[in-house]
Amino acid sequence: MANGSENTFAGLLKTWRQSRGISQLELALRCDSSQKHISFLESGRSRPSRTMVFVVSEALEVPLRDRNELLLAAGFAPGYRESAPTDEMLSAVNSALEQLLKGNEPFPAMVFDRFHNVLQANMGAFKLQTFLFGVDRLEDLPPVSANIVKGMLHPDGYGHTIRNLNEVAATMLRRLQAEAHAAGNPQEALDLLEECLSYPAVPENWRQLVPQDWQKPLLTVDIEKDGTQLSFLTTMTTLGTPFDITLQEIRLESFFPADDATRLFFVQ
């Protein structure tokens, strides 16, 4: 999250507090501490205990990956592990995710990581992807299909098939920006955002765009390709109370038909 002197615990703590837009007094109240102690921690006059690092991290809603950085800066061992998605310890979680993917059939659902790289997908998602990219086999999908944001916005993607692309792209980019900010703006997330903003499909005023149809209860993704029209509602699922970095950073997005034509496309 920071460089140079800000890589000290004092510098990291101050940066996180300011990024959350709260005062030292507010942080002290959240931590059941004193403003003086928070001030001493930020100036480096006091060294935090391991418990205090966890307390301030929780109070500031610091992601687990960055909590490890705070612990290391304070002189402690990392408190959270980062498992591989295929780690045997995550077998129960992977089983649950597979059930969620299967449970959404025949409609699309995908599991992706913090950079929106697709980790798992169900058959409905494969059907949608092959249709959008105009291929018959999964192995013929272009590389950009492996990333949700790039798949939509890259010149080789399917953005041209989305009738309300401006609204959908603006919503996706604002979400990506918010996720990067919430995670302390890691360079990888900023690089992804910068790359995506360089694509010609991105609307110039994406920060200011708002939905045009306020009569709709939700923003839909409306697709038209080869005479076929599809419309989806989407939901995002996260895992509750994770203590593993990998688990905190994965998301499951499920697509549901917003009309009968879309439902029939997948059930036939």
N, C-alpha and C positions, 0 to 999 in steps of 0.2 A: 504493500500500500504506500510505502514511503521510501525515501532514499536518504543517504547521508546521515546527519545527526538525528533525523526523524525515525531512524531504525532503532533507536533506544526505546525502552519501554515508555519513558516520559514523553518522547515525541510521538510515538504511536498512539498513546492514550489521548493526548491533546488533539491529534488529528481526527481520531474516531469521534471524540466528543463534539468537536466542531462540525464534523460532517453530519452528525445527527441533529445539529441545531439546538443543543441544550447547554445550559450554563453549568458551571462547577457546582453551584448550589443544588440544581435539579439532580445532577448526577449523584451528589452526596446523599440526597433524600432517597433516591432509588436504591442506593447501596447501604442505607442505614449507617452512614458514616458522617463525617463533618466536612464542610467546605474547605477547612484548613488542611485536612488530610489529603483531599483530592488535589488541592493546590500544590502541596508538597510532592505528591506523586508526579504531577505534571512538570514540576520544576527540577525533579531529580533529587530533591532534598531528602525524600523518603523512598525506601525500597519496599515494594509490595510483597506481601506473603503470597504463596501459591493460591491460597483461598481467595485473597483479594483480587487476583488476576481473573479468576473465574467469576467473581461477583460483578466486577466492572464490565467484563465481557458480556455477561447476561443482561446487565442493565442497559448496555448500549446495543444489544441485539447483534453482536459481532458474529459473523459466520464462523463455523468451526475451523475452517482452514486458517483464518486470520487469528483465531484464538490461540492456535499453536504458535503463530508468529509472536503474539504478545507474551506467551509463556517463555519462549526461547529468549526474547529480548530481556525478560526479567530474570533470566538465569535458571529457568526450570526446564525439565523435559517436556516435550509435547504431550498434551492430554488426550488427543483424539487421533485415532488411526485413520488411514486412507486405504480402504480395501479395493482390490480390483473388482470390477463388476461380477467376475466369475468366481470370486473367492468362496470357498466352501462355507465360511462363516455367514455368508449372505444367502445361503441356499433357501432359507425360509422366506426371505424377502423376495428373492427371484421367483420363487414359487408363487408368492402372492401377486407379483407383477404379471406373471404369465396368466394367472387366473383372471386378473383385471382385463388384460388384453383379449383373452379368449371370451370373457363375458361381454365384451363390446361387439363381438362378431354379430352380424356380418359387416358392421360399420367400422371405419378405420380407428385405430388407436396406436400411439407410438410412445415409447419411453426414450427420453433424451437427456443429455448431460448439461452442465452449466453453460456450455458453448453451443448448445442446440444441435449437437451431433446425435444422430439417431442410434440408439443402443439396441432396441428391440422394436418390433412392429408385428401387428397381426395380419392376417390374410386380407382383411378389408383395406388396410393401409397399402399393402402391395398392389391390390387391384386399383386403388386410386392413383398410386404413383405411376404404374405402367400406363394407365389411361392418360394422365396429364403429360407424361413425357413421350407418349406415342411409341412405346416399345411393347413387344410381346413377352419378353422374358426379363426376369429380375436382373440377370447378369448384364443386360443391355442398358440398364439405367445409367445415366451420366454421373460423374463424381459428385456434382453439386446436390444430387438427390440425398446424399448422406447427411446433409445439414438442413434443418427446417428453414432457416432464414435465407440461406443461399439458394435453396431449391426454389423459393418463391421469387427472389429479387434478382438473382444473377441473370445475365443475358442468355445463358443456356437453360434457365429455369422456366417455370410455367406461369410467371406473373402475367403474361399477355392473355391468359385464359380467364383471369379473375376480373369480373365486371366492375367490382368495387375495390379495385386494387389500391387506390389512393387511401381510402379509409383503413383497409386491412394493413397495408404497409406502414402507415403512420402509427397504428396501434401496436404493431409488432416492434417497430423501432423504438417507440417510447418505452415499451416493456423491456426491451434489451438494454436501453440506457439506464432504466431504473434498477434493473438487476445488477448491472455493472457498478452503479453507485452504491447499492446496498452491500455489495461485496468488497467495497473499498477500492473500486476502480482498478482491478488487476489488469496488467498490461495486455494479457491475452484477450480479455473481454473488450478492452478499448480498441485493440487491433481489429477484432471482428466487427465492431460497430463502425470503425473507420472504413474498412473494406466494403461493408454493405452500403454505406452512404455514398460510395463512389460509383455504384451501379446506376445506369441511366434510368431504370424503372422507378427509382426513389423520387417521390414528389418533393419539390424544392421546399415547400412550406409544411413538411411533415410534422413539425413541432406544434403548429397551430391548427392543423386539420381536425375537424370534429365530424361525427356522423351526420349525414344529410337527412336521414329519415328518423325523426325522433318518435315516430309512432311504433317503431320496432322495440320489443323488450330487450333484445340483445343485438349486438353487431354480428351479422352473418358473413360467411365467406361464400360469395356467389360466383360460380364457375360456368363458363360457356365454352364448349369445344366440340367441333364437328357436329353441330346441331344438337348436342346434349347439354342440358342445363342442370346444374347441381347446386344445392344450397345447404350449408352446414351451420349448426351451432356447435361450439366447442366448450369443453371444460378442462380445467387444469387440476391435477391431483399431485399433492406432495405427501411424503411420509411423515407421520407424527412423531415428534420428540426423538429425532435421530441422534446417535452419539458416534456416528461414523461419517467422515467427510463425504465419502462417495454417496451415501444415502441422503445426506442433506441436499446434495446438489442435483439429484435426478428429479425429473418431472415426468408425469404421464399425461399426455393430451389425448382426449377422446373426442371423436367427431360424431355428431348425431344429425340425422336428416331433418332439415327445416321444412320439408314439404314431401308430398307423396311421390313425386317424380324421383327425388333423390333416394327415397326408401326403396322404390322398385328397382333402381339401378343396381342396388347391392343384394337384393333378395332374389332376383331372377337368375 
